């Protein structure tokens, strides 16, 4: 009876360790994915802001020359 409880405890322990490892890998994967998605969104926003600023500068230069 004691050996059965020992192996059951070991199986439970290994299940917890494997479960935590899987959760860690999934969390890390989603974290990296979110960072990559956010960086592309920021890059797109910066490009849009840059275009708008260029347009404003052009309009100001045009206004100055007139």
N, C-alpha and C positions, 0 to 999 in steps of 0.2 A: 504494500500500500504506500510506503514511504517513497519508493522509487517512482511510482506512478505520479505522485504529487510533485516530485522533483522534476520529472520530465514535463509535466503540465506547466509548472512555473517557468521552466526554461523556454517552452514554446510561447507562453504569454510574453515573456521578456523579449524574445526575439521578434515577436509580432509588433510590440511597441517600438522597438528600435527600427525595424524596417518601415513601419508607418511614419515615424518621425523623419526618417531619411527621405521618404517619398514627399512628404509635406515640404521639407526643406528645398528639395530640387524643384518642385512646382513653384514655390514662392520665389525662389531665385530667378527662375525662368520668366515668370510674369513681371518681376521687378525690372529685369533687363529689357524686356519687351516694351514696358511702359516708358522707360528712359529713352529708348530709341524712337518710339512714336512721338513723345513730347519734343525731342530734339528736332525732328523733321517739321513738326508744327511750328516751332519757334523759328526755324530757318525760313519757312514759308512766310510767316508774319514779318520777319525782318526784311525779306525781299520786297514785300508789298509796301512797307514803310519807306524803304529806300526809293522805290519808284515814285511814291507820293512826294517825298522830299525833293527829288529831282524835278518833278513837275512844278512844285512851288518855287524852286530856285529859278527855273526857266521863266516862269511868269513874272517873278520879281525883276529879273534881268531885262525882260521885254518891257516892263513898266518903267524901268530906269532909262532905257534908251529912248522912250517916247517922250 
